[in-house]
Amino acid sequence: MSFLTLIILAVALGTDAFSLCLGIGIAGVNRRQMLLISITVLVFHIFMPLAGWYTGELAGNLLGRAASVIGSALLVYLGFKMIWETVRNGRETEIKVFKFNALGLVLLGASVSMDALSVGFTLGAQQVDLLRTAATIGLVAGVMTAAGLLFGRYMSRLVGERAQFLGGVILVGIGVKLFF
């Protein structure tokens, strides 16, 4: 696999993380959270292709669907909660910093990296340098995650009072997309 092909693959795998983190950034994150989320996604995007390579298709399909459903449900719940808080208050809401605990970070990382697990299965049949490929996928996903969070924070300042509502809509949309 050429380096250009690898970069294109890595960007394609990082788009879910970018779009999800755009919504999270709009909801509000601090620098520490941005770093934790970016590193979590980076690690999962390295681990998942390796796990896909070593586990086999059956285990991957079972794990992939369960993690996808849980991650999707979490995003839809968080998105609706953000929308409800905005609608309920009916005025400008104070933009709160998005809160994640360890389980939330793991679910976030797993939900946006399930496609990398599938790619790992495919890479197992190809003659590629798996460690270089997984590291490149992880680095690109980490950078795209940070970019989504930064851009989301910027958008939050631009859209002001509707930032929480917009962030909620984005999270619900991504959660529904990941479910189907």
N, C-alpha and C positions, 0 to 999 in steps of 0.2 A: 504494500500500500504506500503510495507516495505521500510526502509530507502535506501537500496541498489537500489531498483527499482526506487525510487524517484531520486536518484543521476544519474542513467543511463538515465532516462527521461530528467533530467535537462541538462546533457551533450549533449544529442541528440538535444535538443532545442537550445543549445548554439553554435552548429557547424556553423550555418550560420553567426553568429556574429563573430566568430573566423576567418573564412575564409575571410569575407568581411574586417575585420580590419587588416588582414595580408596585403591586397592590400593597404589599407589606410596608414598603417605603412611604407610600402615601398615608398609610395608617399612622406611621410615626415610629421611627427607630433611632436609637442613639448609636454612637460610634462603636461602642463595645458590642452591642447587639449585631451591628452590621458585620463586624469581624467574626463573631461566633457563627452567624448564619452562613457567611461566605465560606468559612473553613469547614463547617459541617457539610455543605453541599459539595465542596471540593473533595473531601474525604469520601463521601458516598459515591461520587462520580469516578473515583479511582477504585474503590472497593467493589462496586457493582459489576463492572466488566470482568474483574478477576473472579468474583463469585459466580458469575454466569459461565465463565470458562470452566470452573471446577465443579459445579453442582449438577448440571444437566438440565434438560428442558422441562421435565415433569416437575421437579422441585421448584424451578423458577416460575413456572406458570401458577402453581399453587400459592407461593409466597408473593409473587407479583400482583396477583389479583387481590389478595387479602390486604396487602399494604396499600394498594391503589384505592380500594374501597374506604379503608380507614382514613387515609390521607385526604381523599375527596370529601368525605363526611366532615372532617375537621375544618377544611377550608370553607365549605358551605356554611357550617355553623358559625365560624368566626365572621364570615362575610355578612350573614343575616344579622348577627349581633351588632356589627358596626352600622349597618343600614338602620336597624331598629332604633339604636341610640340616637342617630341623627334625626330620624323622622319623629320619634317620641318627643325630643326636646324642641323641635320646630324652629330652632334658631341656631346660631353659630355655636358649635360645640367645641369645647377645648380639646385639641388634638392630643390624644394620649399616646404614650409610648407603647408600642405593641409589646406584649409580654409573652415570653417563651420560657418554659421550663425544659429540663433535659429531655423528657418524653416528647414534648412538642418539637424540639429540634431534631430528634431522631425521626419522628414521623414526617417532618418537613423534608429532611434529607432523603428519606426512603421514597416519599411520594414523587419527588421530582427526578429521581434517578432510576426508576423502574425500567425506563427504556434503555438505559445503559446496561442493565442486567441482560436484557434480550440481545443487545449488541455483543455482549460477552459470549453468548452461545454461538453467534455467527462468527466471531473472531476466532473461536476455537477451531473452526473448519478452515480458516485461512492461514496462510503462513505469514504471520505478523509478529513483530516484537511486542508481545503483550504488555510488558511493563512500561515500555515507552508509550505505547498507545493509551494505556489506562492513565498514565501520568499526564499526558497531553489532554485527554478528555477531562480529567479532574481540574487541571489548571485553567483551561478555557471556561469550564462551568463555574469555577470559583470567581473568575474575573467577570463573567456575565452576571453572576449573582450580585456581586458588589455594584456593578453598573446599574442593575435594576433597582437596587436599594437606594443608590445615590440619586438616580433619576426620579424615583418615587418621592424622595424627600424634597427634591426641587419642585416637582409637580404639586406637592402638598402646599408649598408656599404660594404657588401661583393660583391654585383654585380655592384657597382659603377655607371658608366655612363648609364647603361641600367636599373637602378632601376625604373625610371619614366615609361619607356616603359613596364617593367614587371608589375608594379603596375596597369597601365592602362589595360593591358590584363586581369589581375585578376578581376578588377572591371567590365569590359565588360562581362566576363564569368559569374560572379555572377549575374549581372543584367539580363542577358539573362536567366539564370537558374531560378531566382525568377519570371520572367515573365511567364514562362511556367510551 
